[in-house]
Amino acid sequence: MNPYEKKRRWKLFLLVFAIVIGAASVIYSDFFVKKMEQEERIQFELWVKGTEKSSQVFDDALYADVLNMIISSSKVPVILTDTTGTIIQTYLRLDSTKTNYMDASATATYDPAYFQRELRRMKEQHDPMPINYMGTKMLVFYKDSFILTQLRYFPYIQLGVIGLFLITAYVAFSSARKSEQDQVWVGMAKETAHQLGTPISSLMAWVELMKSRFDAEDDPLIAEMENDIKRLEVVTDRFSKIGSKPVLEDHVVYLVISNFIDYFKLRTSDKIKFTITGDEQVRALLNVPLFDWVIENLLKNAANAISNEGSITVNIIENLAKEEVFIDVSDTGKGIQRSKFDAVFQPGYTTRKRGWGLGLSLTRRIIENYHSGEIFVKESEIGKGTTFRIILKSSITYEPTTTSRIPGMGSAIHQPG
């Protein structure tokens, strides 16, 4: 299993674990809510019975005191109505500033709209209980207490706060970790470029010595050695640009890609056919060493996807309507599952045993962050091949912009050629 798959599975496991914890918290809280709801229902029924009995007891003071204690201990807001639903009296746990208990001598002002709203809520929450109060049949409505309402919503609020905290902490730690990784990558890249400088210079000197000693100025093997040394210089130049500010210059896209293919196809199997088609005059702002890196990664992946014989085609298209340049890199390899179209660009994702899974991730960063373009899997079919599409702005309308720093690549300042 590649590192990307392991990372994805760990994230999925932690997500499922968090969901289980959240669900358990909600279920546990719901259990207490139901228990408290039952307790309030019992309190309400006691209140109804006590109120009903209090209207019938006139000579037993002790019994009347007990009933009054039961009535006053209730925490449940209630409203009394007649059998038609008209409010006839208001009772406990309602806003005292909006009621005078139908007493005309009270100073508070009765607010009928308030009690109608409260009555609607009570009807939505619970069924009423009938009561016979001093010979009059009435209906008693009640709603959940303020504490029960708070308890009902508390687990969701708690989960929301915890979730917000975890997201904030994740973003903060991820940013710090990426910053540390950037510093490590930049340091390693620059050190690699520095270390390569000395042997490359020695190799160049040895090639010149071989030319002069063996009179091999036109020897094709020496020429290929020189090409490989120049390639090493390009690689060194790439690493030296990590963390710096590469400059974009105006280039003919066809020539840049064609030059690289000429070099690359000599170092690939003869059974793979390379073809470049499309508009040969399209221009775009490119940083050639970095853009060659993009083409190299795409061509290597395409070649690795072809098990035996096959072809790789690069098609250059100018979209005049949007003033863009399309570069399609197609192969006749094994293809990519649709569900993996985005995953292939993630760091660590690879289908090869010895792969690092960094090529396409780096390719996307170079295109999107340095060239303000796009790259994606245009189409793919298992067993038939894959097409990657690069979208760049035409150099005619391309304006210089400053992009933000990206991991391991520094800040890019685009300048017109």
HELIX and SHEET records of a PDB file:
HELIX    1   1 PRO A    3  SER A   54  1                                  52    
HELIX    2   2 ALA A   61  SER A   72  1                                  12    
HELIX    3   3 SER A   96  LYS A   98  5                                   3    
HELIX    4   4 PRO A  112  GLN A  125  1                                  14    
HELIX    5   5 PHE A  146  PHE A  214  1                                  69    
HELIX    6   6 PRO A  220  LYS A  241  1                                  22    
HELIX    7   7 VAL A  253  LYS A  265  1                                  13    
HELIX    8   8 VAL A  288  ALA A  305  1                                  18    
HELIX    9   9 ARG A  338  LYS A  340  5                                   3    
HELIX   10  10 ALA A  343  PHE A  345  5                                   3    
HELIX   11  11 GLY A  359  ARG A  365  1                                   7    
HELIX   12  12 ILE A  366  TYR A  370  3                                   5    
SHEET    1   A 4 ILE A  87  THR A  90  0                                        
SHEET    2   A 4 VAL A  78  THR A  81 -1                                        
SHEET    3   A 4 THR A 136  TYR A 142 -1                                        
SHEET    4   A 4 MET A 129  TYR A 133 -1                                        
SHEET    1   B 2 GLU A 249  VAL A 252  0                                        
SHEET    2   B 2 ARG A 283  LEU A 286 -1                                        
SHEET    1   C 5 ILE A 272  GLY A 278  0                                        
SHEET    2   C 5 GLY A 310  ASN A 319  1                                        
SHEET    3   C 5 GLU A 324  ASP A 331 -1                                        
SHEET    4   C 5 GLY A 385  LYS A 393 -1                                        
SHEET    5   C 5 GLU A 374  GLU A 381 -1                                        
END                                                                             
